[in-house]
Amino acid sequence: MISRNIAAVLWDMDGTIIDSEPAWGEAVVSMLAVHGASLDPEVATSLIGANMGHTADAMRSLGVPYSDARIVSELSDRVGAQLNEHVPFRAGALELMADLASRGVPQALATMSYRQLVTPVLTAIADELNGFEFAVTIAGDEVAEGKPSPDVYLLAAKRLGVEPRDCVVLEDSLPGAASGAAAGATVVAVPLRGPTSKLADAVRPDLDAITYTDLASIHSHHSYYQHEETV
């Protein structure tokens, strides 16, 4: 079997490392309420893992008469206030990070959240894991196109000095899985509230269910089938 070692693991943040969807949901509902609007369930589902431009468009369609910049700023301020009080890690996230670090596997954070929301999460991770730092961190306001575009994962791989096809992406959402797949990476989905993506190479119920050996096996199969498709 043709296979490659894992060159790096690229992490999504919202919904993958942290369960921030309740904070985002509360922020969205609160902003809509100011304008006498409510959140349609279908729209709510579409916002999971979405880039901030899509979120701003959705908010305007529901009755918020603000610019992209103002919508993003107000939502980020609301979510940031909650993250500064408490960072709700998903079960198994810190343990998997620590295990990968102990094996010398480079790790990057590639999120659609803006830098102001990334900072408190990075601080909380460092506090929990004795100063752990990602080799690379990329926020949503640092790429031209958000997920499902592959930009954020392509940039993460480039800054790490590795090929995207040699990376494993950990994602919870449909746009995120599409982004990782478009980059050519192996995608492992750990859905929290959104639907399972058919673009993922494997789906696991939670990070608790993932080990390095599991990731290596999934990546080997992905690499093999990529090779078969190109010969």
N, C-alpha and C positions, 0 to 999 in steps of 0.2 A: 504493500500500500504506500502511495506517495503521501507524505505528511510533512508538516513543518512544526517546529517548536513555537510556542506562544511567545511572540516578541514583546507584547504588552497587553494589558487589560485596560480597556477604555470604559469608564463608568459614566452613565447618566446620573443625574442627581435627584430631581423631583420624582417621587414615586418609586425610585430604585434604591438610592442610599437612604433617603428620608421620606417619611410619609407626610408630605407637605400638602397633599391635595385638599384636606379639610381647611387648611389656612387659605389656600387659593380660592376655594369655594366660598368661604366666608367673606373674603375680600370682594369677590365678584358680586355676590348677592347683596352685600352692603352698598356697593356703588350703584347697582341697579335700583335698589330701594329708594335711594335719594331722588331718582328720576321717575318713580312710580312704575318701575318695570320689574319683571320677574325672570328667572332663568328657566328657559325651556329645557326639558330633559335631553333632547337630542343635541342641542347646542352644548349643554354641559358635557356630554360625552365627547364632543368634537374638540373640547378645550384640553382634554387630557394629553399631555405631552406636546401640545401645540406651541409654535413659536409666538412671540409677543405680538407680532404684526397681525397674525390670525386672531389672537385674542382681542386686540383692539378693534378689528373689523367686526367681530361678533358682538362686542359690547355696543358699538354704534348701531348695528342692525337691531338691537334690542331697545334702543332709545337713549343711549348716553351720547350727548352732543359734544364730545370732546375730541381733541386731536389725538393721534397715536401717542405722542410724547406725554400728554397729560394723563391718558388712561394708564399707560405703562408705569408712569411715575407714582400715581396714586395707589395702584394695585401693589406695586413693589414696596411702597412705604408700609402698607397695611400688613403684608406678609412678613416683611423684614422686622417689624415690631414684634411679631410672634416668634420668629426665629431667634431674635436676640434674647428672648425670655427662655425659650426651650427649643432644642433641635430634636425632633422625633425620629430617631433612627429606626429603620426597618430591622427586624430580627435577622441576625446573621451578617449584616453588612460590615460591621467593624471587625468581626471575626475573620471574614473572608479577606478583607484588606490586610489584616495582620498576617494571615497565612501566606498570601501572595508576597508580601514584603519579606517575610522570613525566607522565602525561596528565591529572592532576588528578581522577581518579576516586576518590570516597570509598570507603573499605573498612572493613568491620566484621568482627569475629570473633564467631561465635555457636556455642558448643560445649556439649555435655552434660558435659564434664569440669568438675570443681569448680575454684574459683578457685586453690587451691593448686597445681594442675597447669597452669593457664593461665600463671601468673607466670613459671616458667622458660622456657616457650616464647616468651613476649613478649620476655624478656631476650635470648634467643638470636637472635630475628629482628632486634631492634635492633642487636645486635653485628654481624650479618652485613650489614645494610642501612643502616649509618651513622645509627643513631638512629631508624629508621622506627617509627612508631606507628600502630595502627589508630585510626580516629576514634572507634570505639565497640567495647568488648569486653563480652560477656555470657557468663557461666559457667552451668553447669547448676544450681548451687545458688542462682541468682538469678532463676529463673522458677518459676511455680507448677506447670506441666506440662511434662515433657520431650518430646523428639521421640518419636513422630511428630506430636505437637501442634504447631501453628504458632507457639506462644507466643514462642519465642526469636527467630524471624525477624521476627515482628510487632513485638516490642520493639526489635530492632535498627533496623528501618526507622523506627519512631517516634522513637527517640533521634537518628537522623540527620536527621529532619525530611523524610523522603521517603515516597512511596507504595510499599508492597511490590511492586505490579505493575510498578514501574519499576526493580526490582532484579534482579540475577542472583545466584543461589545456587550455590555450588560445593560438591558433596557426593560422598561415596563410598559411602554406605550406603542401604539401603531405608528405614529410619526417617527418615533425614535428607532424602532426596528427597521422602518423603511430607510432611514438615514444611514444606519449601520450597514444594511444590505447594499445600498447604493455605493457605499464606500468600498465594498468588496470584503468587508470583515466577516468573521464568524459572529453571528448574533445569537445570544442566549436571552430569552425573554423571561422575566419574572413579574408577570402582570399582577397589579394590586387591585385596581378598580376597573380599568379599561378592558376591552376584549383582547383575546390572545391573537397575536399576529401570525399569519401564515408565512410571513417573510423571515421569521426566526428559524434558525437551524435547530434549535431545541427550546423547549419550554419547561420551566421548573416552577413549582408552586411558591417557592420563597428562596431567599438566599441561604437560609438554613439548610436547604437541600443540595447545595452546591459545594463541591470540593475542587481543589486544583486538579485532581485526577479526572474528575468529571469534565471540567473545562478542556483539559488536554485531549480527552477522548472525543468530545464534540468537535473540537478544532481539527483533529486528525481526519475525521470523516468529512468535514467541510472542505479541507485542503484536497483530499482525495477526489471528491466529486468535481471540484474546480478544475483539477488536472484532467480528469476524464473528459470534461466538456471542451477542453482546449486542444486535445490531441486528435 
